[in-house]
Amino acid sequence: MDVADPDVAQVSTQPANQKGSEPRGGSNSLFQSLLFPLSVTQTHRDALRYLSHSLSAPIIATPVFVVLALLESATILSAILSVVFATIVPIVAIIGFARSQGLDYDIPEKRSRARPFGIAILSYLAGFAVLVMIRAPILLGGLMLAYFINTSAFFLVTLTWKISVHAAGITGPLSFLVFKLGPAWGLLYLLVIPVGLIRVRLGQHTSLQVLAGAVLSAGLTWTQIIFLVPLIPA
């Protein structure tokens, strides 16, 4: 799961009908033509962009932490601290850095991503330490730890390949809800489909990058749930 998302809602500055505004590749072009047969106006693109903003990894963290806190009968303090470290700090870091550097919130330049990613990673680590310190429910601490580990891993990947952090931000956190609620709730993973379609349609990712982000995040998270979460002090 992830993450600080320097993938937040960047939209190509090229006109929608200009060549190069969409990812290229035979299979991916077919994928888009089947799902989006009609041309998209700039108004539609703006709507998709704002929707993409609302589905970024730090934003998704809030409802997942709140639901998990309710399921675990956590204190209000635990829920508030989770939101602060998992959503507020990363969002402020991304927006502040992007504005100071005159960049899109997506922070497309790979060499510019280190600072916002670093701040988010440190925030997740600090959040995990605080949750353990106040004896928050283990799954809350485990989810924060997963954000720390997954964001670190995805940062390394994004240095060489634009894997979808948006998709990762869906399947990773939802893995904790599926673990808590049971296998039948695996249908929650279907929520990654509209997110992936939006990212592909905006020209930010190929279908392979979306699939890779979703699968890698879920795989990392389940590994942590099985092997690391039981080691967290109660």
Backbone as CSV, one residue per row, in Angstrom:
resi,resn,N_x,N_y,N_z,CA_x,CA_y,CA_z,C_x,C_y,C_z
1,MET,0.838,-1.158,0.000,0.000,0.000,0.000,0.842,1.164,0.000
2,ASP,0.633,1.931,0.298,1.594,2.948,0.039,1.264,4.192,0.676
3,VAL,1.549,4.727,0.559,2.048,5.703,0.296,1.908,7.034,0.148
4,ALA,3.030,7.835,0.352,2.992,9.196,-0.118,2.881,9.080,-1.574
5,ASP,2.106,9.864,-2.148,1.897,9.678,-3.563,2.344,10.878,-4.341
6,PRO,3.613,10.937,-4.750,4.008,11.986,-5.651,3.410,11.734,-7.003
7,ASP,2.558,10.695,-7.121,1.843,10.437,-8.354,0.529,11.195,-8.352
8,VAL,0.326,12.100,-7.365,-0.982,12.711,-7.191,-1.353,13.576,-8.383
9,ALA,-2.258,13.074,-9.167,-3.015,13.858,-10.128,-2.258,14.737,-11.065
10,GLN,-1.131,14.339,-11.558,-0.514,15.117,-12.615,-1.260,14.847,-13.903
11,VAL,-1.521,15.878,-14.647,-2.159,15.734,-15.930,-1.256,16.344,-16.968
12,SER,-1.133,15.665,-18.096,-0.266,16.143,-19.148,-0.642,17.542,-19.549
13,THR,0.351,18.393,-19.789,0.110,19.759,-20.206,-0.124,19.842,-21.688
14,GLN,0.021,18.720,-22.410,-0.234,18.715,-23.827,-1.724,18.676,-24.085
15,PRO,-2.192,19.233,-25.205,-3.611,19.158,-25.533,-4.052,17.710,-25.617
16,ALA,-5.340,17.492,-25.356,-5.843,16.123,-25.309,-5.705,15.419,-26.629
17,ASN,-5.732,16.165,-27.754,-5.654,15.519,-29.055,-4.255,15.539,-29.629
18,GLN,-3.286,15.962,-28.835,-1.913,16.018,-29.325,-1.235,14.680,-29.144
19,LYS,-0.515,14.249,-30.103,0.172,12.964,-30.040,1.147,12.974,-28.874
20,GLY,1.121,11.904,-28.130,2.046,11.799,-27.005,1.363,12.089,-25.684
21,SER,0.093,12.539,-25.706,-0.581,12.839,-24.453,-1.081,11.589,-23.751
22,GLU,-1.025,10.442,-24.442,-1.422,9.182,-23.840,-0.255,8.211,-23.910
23,PRO,-0.188,7.223,-22.998,0.867,6.232,-23.063,0.750,5.465,-24.364
24,ARG,1.872,5.126,-24.951,1.856,4.400,-26.199,2.032,2.916,-25.955
25,GLY,1.782,2.134,-26.991,1.948,0.684,-26.876,0.712,0.014,-27.402
26,GLY,0.895,-1.019,-28.242,-0.222,-1.664,-28.901,-1.282,-2.164,-27.960
27,SER,-0.902,-2.989,-26.981,-1.886,-3.584,-26.086,-2.570,-2.523,-25.245
28,ASN,-1.803,-1.534,-24.800,-2.396,-0.499,-23.969,-3.332,0.390,-24.777
29,SER,-3.002,0.661,-26.048,-3.869,1.459,-26.900,-5.183,0.734,-27.120
30,LEU,-5.121,-0.588,-27.307,-6.322,-1.383,-27.467,-7.156,-1.343,-26.193
31,PHE,-6.475,-1.446,-25.057,-7.127,-1.397,-23.748,-7.931,-0.110,-23.609
32,GLN,-7.301,1.015,-23.968,-7.974,2.300,-23.844,-9.101,2.446,-24.843
33,SER,-8.897,1.983,-26.073,-9.914,2.150,-27.099,-11.171,1.361,-26.770
34,LEU,-11.013,0.220,-26.101,-12.163,-0.591,-25.728,-12.941,0.038,-24.575
35,LEU,-12.206,0.625,-23.633,-12.839,1.166,-22.444,-13.295,2.610,-22.616
36,PHE,-12.607,3.354,-23.468,-12.923,4.755,-23.661,-13.039,5.045,-25.159
37,PRO,-14.088,4.556,-25.817,-14.208,4.687,-27.255,-14.464,6.110,-27.726
38,LEU,-14.972,6.978,-26.858,-15.280,8.332,-27.259,-14.179,9.286,-26.839
39,SER,-14.017,10.358,-27.586,-13.025,11.362,-27.244,-13.421,12.035,-25.941
40,VAL,-12.421,12.502,-25.200,-12.669,13.119,-23.909,-12.375,14.602,-24.008
41,THR,-13.332,15.417,-23.628,-13.143,16.853,-23.680,-12.238,17.294,-22.530
42,GLN,-11.769,18.543,-22.606,-10.921,19.057,-21.545,-11.682,19.096,-20.219
43,THR,-12.983,19.380,-20.300,-13.802,19.394,-19.080,-13.825,18.027,-18.430
44,HIS,-13.961,16.991,-19.264,-13.947,15.632,-18.736,-12.592,15.288,-18.140
45,ARG,-11.542,15.739,-18.796,-10.193,15.476,-18.283,-9.980,16.161,-16.938
46,ASP,-10.500,17.377,-16.811,-10.375,18.083,-15.534,-11.122,17.337,-14.436
47,ALA,-12.302,16.817,-14.781,-13.079,16.061,-13.802,-12.328,14.800,-13.385
48,LEU,-11.739,14.114,-14.351,-10.960,12.921,-14.045,-9.739,13.262,-13.196
49,ARG,-9.151,14.418,-13.488,-7.975,14.837,-12.719,-8.330,15.044,-11.255
50,TYR,-9.447,15.749,-10.994,-9.846,15.998,-9.612,-10.256,14.699,-8.912
51,LEU,-10.866,13.803,-9.657,-11.224,12.502,-9.092,-9.960,11.731,-8.743
52,SER,-8.951,11.845,-9.605,-7.673,11.194,-9.349,-7.038,11.745,-8.077
53,HIS,-7.149,13.061,-7.876,-6.659,13.681,-6.639,-7.289,13.015,-5.421
54,SER,-8.600,12.842,-5.484,-9.332,12.337,-4.322,-9.061,10.866,-4.055
55,LEU,-8.453,10.178,-5.017,-8.165,8.750,-4.865,-6.676,8.476,-4.662
56,SER,-5.915,9.521,-4.351,-4.479,9.333,-4.128,-4.233,8.583,-2.823
57,ALA,-3.067,7.979,-2.711,-2.767,7.109,-1.564,-2.940,7.784,-0.204
58,PRO,-2.428,9.006,0.009,-2.607,9.617,1.333,-4.072,9.896,1.667
59,ILE,-4.887,10.206,0.654,-6.306,10.465,0.905,-7.018,9.161,1.276
60,ILE,-6.721,8.095,0.556,-7.341,6.798,0.836,-6.994,6.313,2.243
61,ALA,-5.833,6.729,2.746,-5.403,6.275,4.074,-6.406,6.649,5.162
62,THR,-7.025,7.812,5.033,-7.938,8.276,6.086,-9.136,7.352,6.302
63,PRO,-9.951,7.063,5.274,-11.096,6.169,5.531,-10.680,4.767,5.969
64,VAL,-9.551,4.278,5.455,-9.121,2.927,5.843,-8.717,2.903,7.318
65,PHE,-7.947,3.890,7.753,-7.549,3.938,9.160,-8.760,4.130,10.068
66,VAL,-9.697,4.977,9.660,-10.885,5.217,10.490,-11.728,3.947,10.613
67,VAL,-11.960,3.262,9.502,-12.738,2.024,9.542,-12.037,0.972,10.389
68,LEU,-10.721,0.843,10.199,-9.964,-0.142,10.972,-9.990,0.206,12.456
69,ALA,-9.927,1.487,12.770,-9.982,1.918,14.171,-11.327,1.552,14.783
70,LEU,-12.409,1.704,14.025,-13.737,1.343,14.516,-13.841,-0.167,14.718
71,LEU,-13.322,-0.930,13.769,-13.382,-2.388,13.873,-12.561,-2.902,15.052
72,GLU,-11.487,-2.184,15.373,-10.603,-2.604,16.457,-10.946,-1.941,17.789
73,SER,-12.034,-1.149,17.800,-12.445,-0.426,19.012,-11.304,0.427,19.563
74,ALA,-10.596,1.091,18.658,-9.476,1.941,19.047,-9.981,3.250,19.639
75,THR,-9.123,3.925,20.369,-9.490,5.214,20.945,-9.526,6.280,19.852
76,ILE,-10.217,7.361,20.139,-10.270,8.478,19.195,-8.874,9.030,18.954
77,LEU,-8.048,9.048,20.007,-6.684,9.541,19.869,-5.905,8.715,18.855
78,SER,-6.055,7.403,18.914,-5.352,6.533,17.969,-5.774,6.828,16.540
79,ALA,-7.068,7.022,16.330,-7.579,7.309,14.987,-7.057,8.652,14.485
80,ILE,-7.095,9.656,15.342,-6.632,10.993,14.948,-5.152,10.976,14.606
81,LEU,-4.351,10.346,15.436,-2.908,10.288,15.179,-2.614,9.525,13.887
82,SER,-3.372,8.498,13.620,-3.186,7.730,12.386,-3.415,8.615,11.166
83,VAL,-4.471,9.410,11.204,-4.782,10.301,10.088,-3.718,11.383,9.936
84,VAL,-3.250,11.899,11.041,-2.220,12.950,10.990,-0.955,12.441,10.314
85,PHE,-0.466,11.283,10.756,0.799,10.769,10.226,0.659,10.133,8.839
86,ALA,-0.512,9.573,8.528,-0.678,8.866,7.256,-1.239,9.738,6.141
87,THR,-1.959,10.796,6.504,-2.578,11.636,5.479,-2.102,13.077,5.510
88,ILE,-2.258,13.736,6.639,-2.006,15.175,6.694,-0.555,15.527,6.418
89,VAL,0.367,14.878,7.109,1.791,15.202,6.908,2.240,14.922,5.472
90,PRO,1.952,13.744,4.898,2.352,13.494,3.509,1.740,14.476,2.509
91,ILE,0.444,14.806,2.681,-0.210,15.731,1.762,0.426,17.113,1.836
92,VAL,0.657,17.596,3.043,1.285,18.912,3.219,2.679,18.916,2.606
93,ALA,3.413,17.818,2.777,4.768,17.733,2.219,4.742,17.796,0.697
94,ILE,3.834,17.056,0.078,3.756,17.026,-1.381,3.335,18.379,-1.942
95,ILE,2.262,18.948,-1.378,1.763,20.228,-1.875,2.782,21.341,-1.648
96,GLY,3.343,21.379,-0.446,4.326,22.415,-0.139,5.550,22.345,-1.033
97,PHE,6.068,21.156,-1.235,7.262,20.999,-2.076,6.949,21.343,-3.524
98,ALA,5.830,20.842,-4.035,5.472,21.093,-5.432,5.309,22.587,-5.698
99,ARG,4.648,23.283,-4.789,4.437,24.722,-4.979,5.741,25.503,-4.878
100,SER,6.587,25.113,-3.953,7.856,25.833,-3.778,8.779,25.661,-4.967
101,GLN,8.647,24.530,-5.661,9.501,24.245,-6.807,8.817,24.527,-8.139
102,GLY,7.555,24.952,-8.090,6.824,25.219,-9.317,6.541,23.965,-10.120
103,LEU,6.297,22.851,-9.429,6.061,21.571,-10.094,4.602,21.153,-9.976
104,ASP,4.194,20.218,-10.831,2.888,19.596,-10.681,2.902,18.775,-9.399
105,TYR,1.726,18.551,-8.812,1.651,17.749,-7.597,2.130,16.324,-7.836
106,ASP,2.104,15.900,-9.095,2.604,14.576,-9.449,4.110,14.460,-9.264
107,ILE,4.786,15.596,-9.266,6.246,15.661,-9.204,6.844,14.672,-10.208
108,PRO,6.706,14.986,-11.506,7.106,14.049,-12.555,8.607,13.803,-12.652
109,GLU,9.409,14.782,-12.219,10.860,14.627,-12.314,11.353,13.677,-11.229
110,LYS,11.946,12.576,-11.638,12.367,11.537,-10.693,13.316,12.077,-9.621
111,ARG,14.235,12.938,-10.033,15.230,13.426,-9.063,14.632,14.375,-8.038
112,SER,13.399,14.851,-8.289,12.753,15.780,-7.361,11.880,15.067,-6.337
113,ARG,11.738,13.772,-6.462,10.801,13.041,-5.613,11.355,12.681,-4.237
114,ALA,12.653,12.765,-4.078,13.269,12.285,-2.839,12.740,12.997,-1.600
115,ARG,12.619,14.321,-1.656,12.217,15.052,-0.453,10.795,14.728,-0.011
116,PRO,9.767,14.863,-0.885,8.413,14.528,-0.423,8.263,13.065,-0.031
117,PHE,8.913,12.175,-0.779,8.868,10.761,-0.414,9.527,10.565,0.947
118,GLY,10.673,11.224,1.146,11.402,11.081,2.397,10.600,11.566,3.592
119,ILE,9.923,12.708,3.427,9.108,13.242,4.521,7.975,12.279,4.857
120,ALA,7.339,11.746,3.828,6.237,10.810,4.053,6.732,9.541,4.745
121,ILE,7.854,9.022,4.286,8.406,7.808,4.883,8.722,8.019,6.361
122,LEU,9.319,9.162,6.683,9.628,9.474,8.078,8.347,9.657,8.894
123,SER,7.322,10.230,8.257,6.046,10.414,8.951,5.425,9.063,9.289
124,TYR,5.461,8.123,8.353,4.913,6.791,8.612,5.684,6.094,9.728
125,LEU,7.006,6.236,9.700,7.827,5.602,10.735,7.531,6.210,12.100
126,ALA,7.424,7.539,12.138,7.097,8.210,13.401,5.700,7.811,13.872
127,GLY,4.766,7.711,12.922,3.410,7.312,13.272,3.367,5.912,13.859
128,PHE,4.141,5.007,13.283,4.202,3.644,13.807,4.738,3.651,15.238
129,ALA,5.813,4.404,15.474,6.409,4.471,16.807,5.417,5.038,17.828
130,VAL,4.693,6.069,17.433,3.725,6.687,18.343,2.580,5.730,18.648
131,LEU,2.072,5.038,17.626,0.967,4.102,17.842,1.377,2.958,18.765
132,VAL,2.602,2.488,18.613,3.097,1.437,19.508,3.233,1.986,20.926
133,MET,3.718,3.222,21.014,3.942,3.848,22.323,2.640,4.005,23.113
134,ILE,1.564,4.386,22.417,0.298,4.597,23.119,-0.539,3.312,23.179
135,ARG,0.058,2.208,22.761,-0.588,0.901,22.787,-1.895,0.876,21.983
136,ALA,-1.813,1.429,20.783,-2.956,1.362,19.871,-3.132,-0.078,19.413
137,PRO,-4.293,-0.446,18.905,-4.491,-1.808,18.407,-3.403,-2.212,17.413
138,ILE,-3.018,-3.470,17.468,-1.901,-3.947,16.650,-2.118,-3.716,15.157
139,LEU,-3.334,-3.896,14.677,-3.570,-3.725,13.248,-3.383,-2.277,12.799
140,LEU,-3.674,-1.317,13.674,-3.419,0.083,13.325,-1.927,0.321,13.170
141,GLY,-1.158,-0.164,14.126,0.298,-0.041,14.035,0.834,-0.795,12.835
142,GLY,0.243,-1.965,12.565,0.681,-2.759,11.419,0.433,-2.059,10.103
143,LEU,-0.714,-1.388,9.984,-1.017,-0.657,8.757,-0.054,0.505,8.564
144,MET,0.264,1.198,9.646,1.223,2.309,9.541,2.604,1.784,9.160
145,LEU,2.982,0.651,9.725,4.260,0.041,9.372,4.273,-0.342,7.896
146,ALA,3.145,-0.852,7.409,3.041,-1.232,5.998,3.191,-0.009,5.094
147,TYR,2.613,1.118,5.512,2.795,2.345,4.730,4.274,2.719,4.665
148,PHE,4.966,2.571,5.773,6.392,2.890,5.806,7.182,1.980,4.872
149,ILE,6.974,0.684,4.969,7.726,-0.278,4.159,7.370,-0.164,2.684
150,ASN,6.069,-0.117,2.381,5.636,-0.067,0.989,6.048,1.216,0.294
151,THR,5.945,2.341,1.000,6.348,3.614,0.405,7.841,3.623,0.117
152,SER,8.621,3.054,1.018,10.070,2.972,0.795,10.367,2.141,-0.448
153,ALA,9.662,1.013,-0.579,9.876,0.130,-1.728,9.456,0.807,-3.031
154,PHE,8.314,1.461,-3.005,7.817,2.097,-4.230,8.664,3.300,-4.625
155,PHE,9.236,3.969,-3.660,10.140,5.077,-3.977,11.326,4.570,-4.797
156,LEU,11.884,3.450,-4.392,13.017,2.875,-5.128,12.601,2.473,-6.542
157,VAL,11.404,1.912,-6.666,10.925,1.498,-7.993,10.708,2.708,-8.895
158,THR,10.122,3.790,-8.349,9.801,4.954,-9.174,11.037,5.684,-9.676
159,LEU,12.187,5.378,-9.125,13.421,5.999,-9.613,13.763,5.503,-11.015
160,THR,13.260,4.335,-11.365,13.569,3.765,-12.684,12.339,3.477,-13.535
161,TRP,11.151,3.349,-12.894,9.952,2.970,-13.638,8.734,3.584,-12.968
162,LYS,7.804,4.093,-13.738,6.653,4.801,-13.192,5.533,3.831,-12.816
163,ILE,5.759,3.071,-11.788,4.745,2.160,-11.279,3.611,2.976,-10.663
164,SER,2.400,2.453,-10.677,1.249,3.213,-10.191,1.144,3.200,-8.673
165,VAL,1.418,4.343,-8.061,1.280,4.487,-6.613,-0.197,4.603,-6.238
166,HIS,-1.007,5.132,-7.173,-2.440,5.208,-6.914,-3.019,3.801,-6.718
167,ALA,-2.672,2.888,-7.618,-3.172,1.516,-7.503,-2.650,0.861,-6.230
168,ALA,-1.388,1.119,-5.924,-0.790,0.573,-4.706,-1.503,1.092,-3.464
169,GLY,-1.920,2.357,-3.521,-2.592,2.974,-2.386,-3.991,2.430,-2.149
170,ILE,-4.491,1.637,-3.090,-5.799,0.987,-2.917,-5.639,-0.429,-2.378
171,THR,-4.862,-1.255,-3.047,-4.784,-2.670,-2.682,-4.026,-2.919,-1.386
172,GLY,-3.017,-2.096,-1.090,-2.266,-2.291,0.144,-3.127,-2.112,1.387
173,PRO,-3.696,-0.916,1.585,-4.532,-0.691,2.769,-5.738,-1.622,2.846
174,LEU,-6.361,-1.890,1.688,-7.539,-2.757,1.706,-7.203,-4.169,2.162
175,SER,-5.949,-4.567,2.021,-5.539,-5.899,2.477,-5.760,-6.053,3.975
176,PHE,-5.578,-4.971,4.723,-5.806,-5.034,6.167,-7.293,-5.209,6.468
177,LEU,-8.154,-4.551,5.683,-9.590,-4.711,5.895,-10.041,-6.126,5.531
178,VAL,-9.484,-6.661,4.459,-9.829,-8.025,4.056,-9.363,-9.013,5.134
179,PHE,-8.181,-8.783,5.676,-7.662,-9.639,6.742,-8.580,-9.596,7.963
180,LYS,-9.044,-8.416,8.299,-9.889,-8.246,9.483,-11.292,-8.778,9.266
181,LEU,-11.862,-8.539,8.082,-13.267,-8.861,7.833,-13.495,-10.254,7.249
182,GLY,-12.456,-10.826,6.636,-12.591,-12.160,6.074,-12.494,-12.185,4.557
183,PRO,-12.231,-13.361,3.981,-12.009,-13.513,2.530,-13.141,-12.987,1.655
184,ALA,-14.377,-13.048,2.138,-15.504,-12.581,1.331,-15.364,-11.115,0.972
185,TRP,-14.649,-10.378,1.807,-14.452,-8.954,1.561,-13.336,-8.691,0.551
186,GLY,-12.802,-9.757,-0.030,-11.804,-9.593,-1.089,-12.351,-8.837,-2.291
187,LEU,-13.674,-8.760,-2.387,-14.297,-7.995,-3.469,-13.918,-6.515,-3.399
188,LEU,-13.445,-6.072,-2.231,-13.003,-4.685,-2.093,-11.865,-4.363,-3.070
189,TYR,-11.111,-5.382,-3.441,-10.001,-5.157,-4.364,-10.478,-4.642,-5.725
190,LEU,-11.752,-4.879,-6.039,-12.286,-4.408,-7.316,-12.288,-2.883,-7.397
191,LEU,-12.163,-2.228,-6.256,-12.121,-0.765,-6.253,-10.907,-0.227,-6.994
192,VAL,-9.890,-1.069,-7.174,-8.695,-0.612,-7.881,-8.973,-0.435,-9.374
193,ILE,-10.011,-1.079,-9.885,-10.297,-1.009,-11.322,-10.638,0.406,-11.780
194,PRO,-11.612,1.089,-11.157,-11.881,2.461,-11.600,-10.703,3.393,-11.405
195,VAL,-9.948,3.177,-10.336,-8.763,4.010,-10.110,-7.758,3.815,-11.240
196,GLY,-7.521,2.569,-11.601,-6.591,2.278,-12.690,-7.063,2.846,-14.011
197,LEU,-8.362,2.742,-14.282,-8.899,3.264,-15.536,-8.711,4.773,-15.636
198,ILE,-8.916,5.458,-14.529,-8.732,6.916,-14.520,-7.285,7.273,-14.808
199,ARG,-6.353,6.576,-14.166,-4.938,6.877,-14.361,-4.500,6.599,-15.795
200,VAL,-5.004,5.518,-16.361,-4.665,5.191,-17.746,-5.269,6.221,-18.684
201,ARG,-6.516,6.594,-18.435,-7.183,7.550,-19.322,-6.521,8.915,-19.274
202,LEU,-5.992,9.299,-18.129,-5.309,10.578,-18.015,-3.919,10.548,-18.645
203,GLY,-3.497,9.370,-19.071,-2.194,9.264,-19.695,-1.045,9.197,-18.707
204,GLN,-1.340,8.885,-17.450,-0.304,8.850,-16.420,0.365,7.481,-16.304
205,HIS,-0.344,6.427,-16.723,0.199,5.078,-16.600,-0.284,4.198,-17.746
206,THR,0.436,3.117,-17.951,-0.044,2.055,-18.824,-0.800,1.066,-17.946
207,SER,-1.553,0.179,-18.567,-2.280,-0.835,-17.791,-1.309,-1.737,-17.037
208,LEU,-0.130,-1.976,-17.589,0.874,-2.807,-16.914,1.374,-2.127,-15.649
209,GLN,1.585,-0.825,-15.687,2.049,-0.100,-14.503,0.998,-0.105,-13.399
210,VAL,-0.267,-0.021,-13.791,-1.348,-0.085,-12.812,-1.414,-1.476,-12.186
211,LEU,-1.348,-2.499,-13.024,-1.400,-3.876,-12.531,-0.222,-4.174,-11.610
212,ALA,0.958,-3.722,-12.003,2.150,-3.958,-11.187,2.028,-3.282,-9.825
213,GLY,1.530,-2.052,-9.807,1.369,-1.343,-8.536,0.390,-2.051,-7.622
214,ALA,-0.725,-2.506,-8.189,-1.750,-3.179,-7.385,-1.240,-4.504,-6.820
215,VAL,-0.594,-5.305,-7.661,-0.137,-6.634,-7.243,1.034,-6.548,-6.261
216,LEU,1.998,-5.673,-6.557,3.161,-5.545,-5.671,2.742,-5.050,-4.292
217,SER,1.862,-4.071,-4.254,1.431,-3.528,-2.968,0.675,-4.575,-2.152
218,ALA,-0.235,-5.295,-2.799,-0.990,-6.333,-2.082,-0.057,-7.432,-1.589
219,GLY,0.885,-7.838,-2.436,1.821,-8.890,-2.051,2.685,-8.490,-0.876
220,LEU,3.233,-7.275,-0.922,4.058,-6.781,0.184,3.246,-6.702,1.475
221,THR,2.021,-6.213,1.349,1.203,-6.015,2.541,0.821,-7.341,3.198
222,TRP,0.417,-8.316,2.405,0.067,-9.617,2.989,1.275,-10.289,3.628
223,THR,2.448,-10.097,3.029,3.672,-10.644,3.626,3.908,-10.043,5.001
224,GLN,3.669,-8.743,5.114,3.849,-8.065,6.401,2.788,-8.485,7.408
225,ILE,1.553,-8.653,6.947,0.482,-9.077,7.848,0.794,-10.448,8.454
226,ILE,1.346,-11.308,7.636,1.633,-12.680,8.087,2.877,-12.766,8.959
227,PHE,3.921,-12.040,8.571,5.209,-12.226,9.244,5.613,-11.104,10.204
228,LEU,5.198,-9.857,9.948,5.666,-8.747,10.772,4.640,-8.264,11.810
229,VAL,3.373,-8.193,11.420,2.369,-7.685,12.338,2.318,-8.481,13.643
230,PRO,2.429,-9.818,13.616,2.411,-10.556,14.888,3.568,-10.208,15.823
231,LEU,4.613,-9.577,15.296,5.770,-9.230,16.114,5.645,-7.874,16.797
232,ILE,4.598,-7.110,16.427,4.409,-5.789,17.024,3.983,-5.941,18.475
233,PRO,4.623,-5.194,19.387,4.267,-5.304,20.821,2.808,-4.956,21.054
234,ALA,2.143,-5.742,21.860,0.718,-5.496,22.159,0.586,-4.390,23.186
